[in-house]
Amino acid sequence: MTMNERDDILRQTAKILTLRYMENRSQSDIAKQLGLSTAKVNRVIKQAHDDGLVEITLKLPQERTHTLEQRLLEKFGLKTAVIQPSLSQDDEVVTRQVAQAAGELIIETIKPDSIVCISAGKTMAQIVEQLKPMHFPNVRVVPATGGIQGHHFTDVNYLASKLAEKLGGTSTQLHAPLFVDTDEQRNILMEMRSIKDVLDLARNADIAWWVLVPSPVKVTATMTCAR
């Protein structure tokens, strides 16, 4: 593809998105005006969403949650509790909504010199992803647990690194598995200086971001984590 062809595609995409989202025109109207098929307009809009060119923000009225949050504070002795209601039955949509609420709380609580420990997982990845870049050069992010084999973007070391990048701080890696087979193996790992130092940092962190989810799986292995 030549530079001219690429420029033509970008101009066409910009025109279609302007008509659709700024002038609120239907896809069929856009197709008629630009001499395109409706299917072509639909493909351009979908590709723009996939490429991150379109960002939709919904300001939805939410049901009152203050009473429930207050009960959580009293029941568990918490300083802060945030309940994020959702009208969606889609797990991915609910996860994104929870991640957005968690991200807003994070922005409110973090301090310029905080030590932050985090867990791994899909929800934590969503929280880190939706955070806007900030400038906290003295913030340090450490893993709260060892790692598990799986998708790299949900790995605790990867997320610690990404979170530190978003916060403008630094991260420390924990090169140990989350699960081992025996207490003896765990004890050997916990005595290693490189692992012990990271977990000590996690235990003394100012902020701990930990995602708790119900699991049908019974864990019988020994865990390597800050506790």
C-alpha positions as CSV (number, residue, x, y, z in Angstrom):
1,M,0.0,0.0,0.0
2,T,1.4,3.4,-1.0
3,M,1.4,6.5,1.3
4,N,-1.3,8.1,-0.9
5,E,-3.5,5.0,-0.6
6,R,-3.1,5.0,3.2
7,D,-3.9,8.7,3.4
8,D,-7.1,8.1,1.4
9,I,-8.2,5.3,3.7
10,L,-7.5,7.5,6.8
11,R,-9.4,10.4,5.3
12,Q,-12.3,8.1,4.5
13,T,-12.3,6.6,8.0
14,A,-12.3,10.1,9.5
15,K,-15.2,11.2,7.3
16,I,-17.3,8.1,8.2
17,L,-16.6,8.4,11.9
18,T,-17.4,12.2,11.9
19,L,-20.7,11.5,10.1
20,R,-21.6,8.6,12.4
21,Y,-20.7,9.9,15.8
22,M,-20.6,13.7,15.5
23,E,-23.5,14.2,13.1
24,N,-25.4,11.1,14.3
25,R,-26.0,9.9,10.7
26,S,-27.2,6.3,10.0
27,Q,-24.9,3.9,8.2
28,S,-27.2,3.8,5.2
29,D,-27.2,7.6,5.0
30,I,-23.4,7.7,5.2
31,A,-23.1,5.0,2.5
32,K,-25.4,7.0,0.1
33,Q,-23.5,10.3,0.7
34,L,-20.0,8.8,0.2
35,G,-21.0,6.4,-2.6
36,L,-20.2,3.3,-0.6
37,S,-22.0,0.1,0.3
38,T,-23.6,-0.1,3.8
39,A,-21.4,-3.2,4.4
40,K,-18.3,-1.2,3.6
41,V,-19.3,1.6,6.1
42,N,-20.0,-1.1,8.7
43,R,-16.5,-2.6,8.2
44,V,-14.8,0.7,8.5
45,I,-16.6,1.6,11.7
46,K,-15.9,-1.9,13.2
47,Q,-12.2,-1.6,12.3
48,A,-12.0,1.8,13.9
49,H,-13.4,0.4,17.1
50,D,-10.8,-2.5,16.9
51,D,-8.0,0.1,16.3
52,G,-9.0,2.2,19.3
53,L,-10.1,5.2,17.2
54,V,-13.6,5.2,18.9
55,E,-14.0,5.6,22.6
56,I,-17.5,5.5,24.0
57,T,-18.3,6.8,27.5
58,L,-21.6,6.1,29.1
59,K,-22.9,8.2,32.0
60,L,-25.5,5.9,33.4
61,P,-27.7,6.6,36.5
62,Q,-26.8,4.0,39.1
63,E,-29.0,2.8,42.0
64,R,-28.1,4.0,45.4
65,T,-25.3,1.9,47.0
66,H,-24.4,4.0,49.9
67,T,-26.3,1.9,52.5
68,L,-24.7,-1.3,51.3
69,E,-21.2,0.2,51.3
70,Q,-21.8,1.5,54.8
71,R,-22.8,-2.0,56.0
72,L,-19.5,-3.4,54.5
73,L,-17.5,-0.7,56.4
74,E,-19.1,-1.6,59.7
75,K,-19.1,-5.4,59.2
76,F,-15.4,-5.7,58.2
77,G,-13.9,-2.6,59.7
78,L,-13.0,-1.2,56.3
79,K,-11.9,2.4,55.6
80,T,-13.5,2.5,52.1
81,A,-15.9,0.3,50.2
82,V,-17.2,0.8,46.7
83,I,-20.0,-1.2,45.1
84,Q,-20.2,-1.1,41.3
85,P,-23.7,-2.0,40.1
86,S,-24.1,-3.5,36.7
87,L,-27.2,-4.1,34.5
88,S,-25.2,-6.4,32.1
89,Q,-25.3,-10.2,32.1
90,D,-22.0,-10.2,30.1
91,D,-19.1,-11.2,32.3
92,E,-16.6,-9.2,30.2
93,V,-18.8,-6.0,30.5
94,V,-19.1,-6.5,34.3
95,T,-15.3,-7.0,34.6
96,R,-14.7,-3.7,32.7
97,Q,-17.1,-1.8,34.9
98,V,-15.5,-3.2,38.1
99,A,-12.1,-2.4,36.7
100,Q,-13.1,1.2,36.0
101,A,-14.5,1.7,39.5
102,A,-11.3,0.1,41.0
103,G,-9.1,2.3,38.9
104,E,-10.9,5.5,40.1
105,L,-10.4,4.3,43.7
106,I,-6.8,3.7,43.0
107,I,-6.3,7.2,41.8
108,E,-7.8,8.5,45.0
109,T,-5.7,6.5,47.3
110,I,-2.2,6.3,45.8
111,K,0.5,8.6,47.2
112,P,3.7,9.8,45.5
113,D,5.9,7.4,47.5
114,S,3.6,4.4,47.8
115,I,4.7,0.8,47.7
116,V,2.0,-1.1,45.9
117,C,1.7,-4.9,45.7
118,I,-0.7,-6.5,43.2
119,S,-2.1,-9.9,42.4
120,A,-2.5,-11.4,38.9
121,G,-5.5,-12.2,36.8
122,K,-7.9,-11.0,34.1
123,T,-9.6,-8.4,36.3
124,M,-6.3,-7.0,37.5
125,A,-5.2,-6.8,33.8
126,Q,-8.4,-4.8,33.0
127,I,-7.7,-2.4,36.0
128,V,-4.2,-1.8,34.8
129,E,-5.2,-1.4,31.2
130,Q,-7.8,1.3,31.8
131,L,-5.6,3.5,34.1
132,K,-4.5,6.7,32.5
133,P,-0.7,7.5,32.6
134,M,0.4,9.3,35.8
135,H,3.7,10.6,37.2
136,F,4.7,9.0,40.4
137,P,8.5,8.4,40.0
138,N,8.9,7.2,43.6
139,V,6.1,4.7,43.5
140,R,7.3,1.1,43.6
141,V,5.2,-1.9,42.4
142,V,5.9,-5.4,43.6
143,P,4.1,-8.8,43.0
144,A,2.1,-10.2,45.9
145,T,2.5,-13.8,44.7
146,G,4.6,-16.0,42.5
147,G,3.6,-16.6,38.9
148,I,1.6,-19.2,37.1
149,Q,1.8,-20.5,33.6
150,G,-0.7,-18.9,31.3
151,H,-1.4,-15.8,29.2
152,H,1.5,-13.4,29.7
153,F,-0.9,-10.4,30.0
154,T,-2.4,-11.8,33.2
155,D,1.0,-12.7,34.8
156,V,1.8,-11.0,38.0
157,N,5.3,-9.9,36.9
158,Y,4.0,-8.5,33.6
159,L,1.2,-6.6,35.4
160,A,3.6,-5.2,38.0
161,S,5.7,-3.9,35.2
162,K,2.7,-2.4,33.3
163,L,1.3,-0.8,36.4
164,A,4.6,0.8,37.2
165,E,4.8,2.1,33.6
166,K,1.3,3.6,34.0
167,L,2.1,5.2,37.3
168,G,5.5,6.4,36.1
169,G,7.3,4.5,38.8
170,T,9.4,1.3,39.1
171,S,8.7,-2.4,39.5
172,T,10.3,-5.4,41.1
173,Q,10.0,-8.9,39.7
174,L,9.4,-12.1,41.7
175,H,10.9,-15.1,39.9
176,A,9.1,-17.9,41.7
177,P,6.0,-20.1,40.9
178,L,2.8,-19.5,42.7
179,F,2.3,-23.2,43.5
180,V,4.8,-25.8,44.5
181,D,4.2,-29.5,45.4
182,T,5.5,-29.6,49.0
183,D,6.1,-27.5,52.1
184,E,9.8,-28.3,51.7
185,Q,10.0,-26.8,48.2
186,R,8.1,-23.7,49.5
187,N,10.5,-23.3,52.4
188,I,13.5,-23.5,50.1
189,L,12.1,-20.8,47.9
190,M,11.2,-18.6,50.8
191,E,14.7,-18.7,52.1
192,M,16.2,-17.5,48.8
193,R,17.2,-13.8,49.3
194,S,15.9,-12.6,46.0
195,I,12.4,-14.0,46.7
196,K,12.3,-13.2,50.4
197,D,13.2,-9.5,49.8
198,V,10.4,-9.1,47.3
199,L,7.8,-10.7,49.5
200,D,8.9,-8.7,52.5
201,L,8.3,-5.6,50.4
202,A,4.8,-6.9,49.5
203,R,4.0,-7.6,53.2
204,N,4.9,-4.0,54.1
205,A,3.2,-2.4,51.1
206,D,1.2,0.8,51.6
207,I,-1.5,-0.5,49.2
208,A,-2.4,-4.0,48.2
209,W,-4.5,-4.6,45.1
210,W,-5.9,-8.1,45.2
211,V,-8.7,-9.5,43.1
212,L,-10.8,-12.1,44.9
213,V,-13.0,-14.4,42.8
214,P,-14.9,-17.6,43.7
215,S,-13.3,-20.7,42.4
216,P,-14.8,-24.2,42.0
217,V,-11.3,-25.6,42.0
218,K,-9.9,-27.0,45.3
219,V,-6.3,-25.9,45.7
220,T,-4.1,-28.6,47.3
221,A,-0.7,-27.2,46.4
222,T,1.4,-25.0,48.6
223,M,1.4,-21.3,47.7
224,T,4.3,-18.9,47.3
225,C,2.9,-15.5,48.3
226,A,3.1,-12.6,50.8
227,R,0.9,-13.4,53.8
